[in-house]
Amino acid sequence: MTGPPRYKLIIAIVISALGAIIVLQNFQSVDTMVFFWRMTLPHIALLGIVFGCGIALGSVLTVMWYRRQWVSGGAT
């Protein structure tokens, strides 16, 4: 089988499902300060943004790590 092992796929699905459950349980509005901006947005939006940024950052770092391993010949 090519691609990631099956257990990694299952772990990714479980983490994604838990993230979705946590996000869907938080509908109240919260005040958020980003530098000098004050925003009021639903907690679901804030958690969704943070969760999405974490997934994107993790994916980018994983690709960079694999690329570095490939360029260096697989040595750690």
N, C-alpha and C positions, 0 to 999 in steps of 0.2 A: 504494500500500500504506500503510495507516495503522499507527501504532505505531512502535517503534524500527526503525532500519535493520537489514538482515539481518546486516551485519558485527558489529554490537554484540551481537546474539543469539548469534552464533558465538563471540565472545570471552567472553561470559558462560558459555556451555556449557563452553568449554575451561577457564576458571578454576575453575568448579565441579567439573569432573572431576579437575583437578589437586589441588584441596583434598580431595576424597573419597579420592584415592589416598594422599595424605600422611597423612590421618587413619587410614585402614585399615591402614597399615604400622606403627602405633605402639600396641601392645597392653600394654606393660609398665606397671607402677604407678609413680607418681611422687609425692613429697611436695610439697604446694603450701601456701604460706602466703598467706592473704588477711587482711590486717590482723593480728588476733590469733588467727585460727583456723588450725589446721594440719589439712589434709585429705590423705588418701592416696586417690588415685583413678587409674584407668587413664589413660595419656597420651592414648588415643583420645578419652576423654570431655573432657579439658581442651582438646585441639585442636578438637574439635567445638564446644564452647561458645565458644571464642574466634573460630572461623571464623563461627559463626552470629551472634555479636554484631557482627562486622565487616560481614557482609552486611546486617544490620538497620540498623546505623548509616549505612552507605553509602546504603541505600534512603531512610532518613528525610532525610538531608542532601540527596539528589537531589530529593526531593519538595519540600523547603523551598526549594531553589534555583529550581526551576521555578515554584513558586508566587510567589516574589519577582519573577521575571522577568515573570510574567503580570500581577501587580498593577502593576508599574512600566511596563507597556506594551511590554515586550520590549527596552528599552534596556539596554545593559550598563554 
